[in-house]
């Protein structure tokens, strides 16, 4: 699993995101999925929990974390998040979402 945080300009500390906070929050998001059959989870009833859907779900949760300030104030400058889930060494799916309207 890879999460990519994108922004047009670096923040005042010359970084895109505090990687320590990003890792911490990503681990919290992923903890809900570890060693679980998502098709048996009531919150996902009726949803095709494809790799693509899961990548979108994780990206949306990371976007919420940014909005809440969990990745630090500098993270509010992030323009987009991309989440890639690897099914194997030759197959993966990715989802990218914007965090702010462009233009």
Buried (B, 14 or more C-beta within 10 A) or exposed (E): BEBBBBBEEEBEEEBBBBEEBBEEBBEEBEEEBEEEEBEEEEEBEEEEBEBBBBBBBBBBBBBEBBEEEBBBEBBBBBBBBBBBBEEEEEEBBBBBBEBEEEE
